[in-house]
Amino acid sequence: MRNQPPETPSGIAPDRLSPELERLLRDGARRRYLSRNEVLYTRGSAPDSVFYVESGAVQLSATSVNGREAVLGVAEQGRWFGELTLFISAPRVHDAKALVKTELLVVPARRLHEVVDNNAGYLGEFLRVVCYRYKWAIERIDASILQPLSVRLAQRLLAELEMAMREGAAQQPELRLSQEGLAQRLGASRQSVNRQLKEWESKGLLRLVYGGVTLLDPEALRRVS
């Protein structure tokens, strides 16, 4: 089960913005709809907006010169992203594409600066969010080094199940996940991921289908994770 971040003294979770700041940003936003796998922006592009995920999920990743993709994170419903390079006026450092059908709020850089540049409190909120994500990134690196693949894979599958359930999927939805994609997210080989999935399938924890996985016993995976 994914841990929920502790709340700050003000009652706002450290990875969220206050309702007041969100309202001001929303007032200057437009909506954008992405289809599955549609690219929002690419590494090296100019940062002209900050984004909020109304529904769906956006994958943040980097691709090497030989085409290997490393997933850096996933911005899910209720999350802002894209602010870091905008604040430092630097090109985007990763690619962003929709994992599923996604609805975004797009706040232009001009509107963001109108709201936060002369308000230390609002700037402090974004600083808190950036610091929290930096902490999360360090913990994720540690986890990828120290935790066995079985634990990381179970956590990833449960996170995908949670997202599917929020979108109204059935009790045992078929998760559209390629083994290559799972391997990239976990920093593992496809062969290692396949071996672990096959072991769990033999124990009745899940069922492998073409291009996806159906979780039959999520509680058993929670015990693994």
C-alpha positions in Angstrom: 0.0 0.0 0.0 1.4 3.4 -0.9 2.2 5.5 2.1 0.4 8.8 2.4 2.6 11.8 3.0 2.3 13.4 6.5 0.5 16.6 6.8 2.2 19.9 7.4 1.2 22.0 10.5 -1.0 24.0 8.2 -3.0 20.9 7.4 -1.7 20.7 3.8 0.1 17.6 2.7 3.7 18.5 1.7 3.2 17.5 -1.9 0.1 19.6 -2.4 -0.6 23.3 -2.7 -3.1 25.2 -0.5 -6.7 25.6 -1.8 -6.1 29.4 -2.0 -3.1 29.0 -4.3 -4.7 26.3 -6.4 -7.8 28.6 -6.9 -5.6 31.4 -8.2 -3.8 29.1 -10.6 -7.0 27.5 -11.8 -8.4 30.9 -12.6 -5.8 31.4 -15.3 -5.7 27.8 -16.6 -7.1 26.1 -19.7 -8.0 22.5 -20.1 -6.1 20.0 -22.3 -7.0 16.4 -23.0 -4.4 13.8 -23.8 -5.1 10.4 -25.3 -3.1 7.3 -24.1 0.6 7.6 -24.9 0.2 11.2 -26.3 3.3 13.3 -25.6 2.9 16.4 -23.6 6.4 17.7 -23.9 9.9 16.4 -24.5 13.3 16.8 -22.9 15.0 20.0 -24.0 11.7 21.8 -24.8 11.0 25.3 -23.4 9.1 25.4 -20.0 6.1 27.6 -20.8 3.5 26.1 -18.4 2.9 24.3 -15.2 0.3 21.4 -15.1 -2.3 19.9 -12.8 -3.7 16.4 -13.4 -7.5 16.5 -13.1 -7.8 12.8 -14.1 -5.5 10.1 -15.5 -1.8 10.0 -15.2 1.3 11.4 -16.8 4.6 9.5 -17.0 7.9 11.5 -16.6 10.8 9.7 -18.2 14.2 10.1 -19.8 15.5 8.2 -22.9 19.1 7.4 -23.5 20.8 7.8 -26.9 20.3 4.0 -27.5 16.6 4.4 -26.9 16.4 2.9 -23.4 13.7 4.6 -21.4 14.0 5.2 -17.6 10.8 6.1 -15.8 11.5 8.9 -13.3 8.0 9.1 -11.8 4.2 9.3 -12.5 2.1 12.4 -11.9 -1.3 11.1 -10.9 -4.7 12.8 -10.2 -4.4 15.8 -7.9 -0.7 16.5 -8.6 1.0 19.6 -10.0 4.1 19.1 -12.1 6.4 21.0 -14.5 7.2 23.9 -12.1 10.9 23.3 -11.5 12.4 24.1 -14.9 9.9 26.9 -15.3 11.2 28.6 -12.1 14.8 28.4 -13.1 14.1 29.2 -16.8 15.9 26.0 -18.0 14.8 23.4 -20.7 12.7 20.5 -19.6 14.9 17.7 -18.2 12.6 14.8 -19.1 9.8 13.7 -21.4 6.1 13.7 -20.3 3.4 11.5 -21.9 -0.1 10.4 -20.8 -0.2 6.8 -19.5 -4.0 6.7 -19.9 -6.6 9.1 -21.2 -5.8 12.3 -19.2 -7.3 15.7 -18.4 -4.9 18.5 -17.5 -5.1 22.0 -16.3 -2.4 24.1 -18.1 -1.3 27.3 -16.3 0.9 29.5 -18.5 4.2 30.7 -17.0 3.0 34.3 -17.1 0.0 33.5 -14.9 2.2 31.5 -12.5 4.6 34.4 -12.0 1.7 36.9 -11.6 0.5 34.8 -8.7 3.7 33.8 -6.9 6.5 36.3 -7.7 5.4 38.9 -5.1 4.0 36.5 -2.5 6.6 34.8 -0.3 4.0 32.4 1.2 3.0 31.1 -2.3 6.7 30.7 -3.3 7.3 28.8 0.0 4.5 26.4 -0.9 6.2 25.6 -4.2 9.6 25.3 -2.4 8.0 22.8 0.0 6.6 20.7 -2.9 10.0 20.7 -4.7 11.9 19.7 -1.6 9.4 16.9 -0.9 9.8 15.5 -4.4 13.6 15.7 -4.0 13.3 13.7 -0.8 11.0 11.2 -2.6 13.5 10.9 -5.4 16.4 10.1 -3.0 14.2 7.5 -1.2 13.3 6.0 -4.6 16.9 5.6 -5.5 17.7 4.0 -2.2 14.7 1.6 -2.6 15.8 0.6 -6.1 19.2 -0.3 -4.7 18.3 -1.9 -1.4 14.9 -3.5 -1.9 14.6 -6.8 -3.8 12.9 -6.9 -7.2 9.9 -8.8 -5.7 9.1 -6.0 -3.3 9.5 -3.2 -5.9 7.4 -5.1 -8.5 4.6 -5.8 -6.0 4.5 -2.1 -5.0 4.3 -1.1 -8.7 1.5 -3.5 -9.5 -0.5 -2.4 -6.4 0.0 1.3 -7.4 -1.3 0.5 -10.9 -4.3 -1.4 -9.3 -5.0 1.6 -7.1 -5.0 4.0 -10.1 -7.3 1.6 -12.1 -9.8 1.4 -9.2 -9.9 5.2 -8.9 -10.9 5.3 -12.6 -13.8 3.0 -11.9 -12.3 -0.3 -13.2 -13.7 -3.7 -12.1 -12.6 -5.4 -8.9 -10.0 -7.4 -10.8 -9.1 -5.2 -13.7 -6.7 -6.2 -16.4 -3.8 -3.8 -16.0 -2.4 -2.8 -19.3 1.3 -3.2 -18.5 4.0 -4.5 -20.7 6.8 -6.5 -19.0 9.3 -4.3 -20.8 7.6 -1.2 -19.4 7.6 -2.6 -15.9 11.3 -3.5 -16.2 12.1 0.1 -17.3 10.3 1.6 -14.4 12.0 -0.7 -11.9 15.5 -0.5 -13.4 15.5 -4.3 -13.9 15.8 -6.7 -16.9 12.7 -7.9 -18.7 13.8 -11.5 -18.0 13.9 -10.9 -14.2 10.5 -9.3 -14.2 9.1 -12.1 -16.3 10.6 -14.7 -14.0 9.0 -13.1 -10.9 5.6 -12.7 -12.6 5.6 -16.3 -13.7 6.4 -17.4 -10.2 3.4 -15.4 -8.8 1.2 -16.8 -11.6 2.1 -20.3 -10.6 1.0 -19.4 -7.0 -2.3 -17.9 -8.1 -1.5 -14.3 -7.2 -2.0 -13.0 -10.7 -2.8 -14.0 -14.3 -0.6 -13.0 -17.3 -2.4 -12.0 -20.4 -1.1 -10.5 -23.7 0.1 -7.0 -22.9 -1.2 -7.0 -19.3 -1.7 -8.5 -15.9 -4.8 -9.3 -13.8 -4.2 -9.3 -10.1 -6.1 -12.2 -8.5 -4.8 -11.9 -4.9 -3.8 -8.3 -4.1 -3.6 -9.0 -0.4 -0.8 -11.5 -1.0 1.1 -8.9 -3.0 0.6 -6.4 -0.2 2.3 -8.9 2.2 5.2 -9.1 -0.3 5.5 -5.3 -0.5 
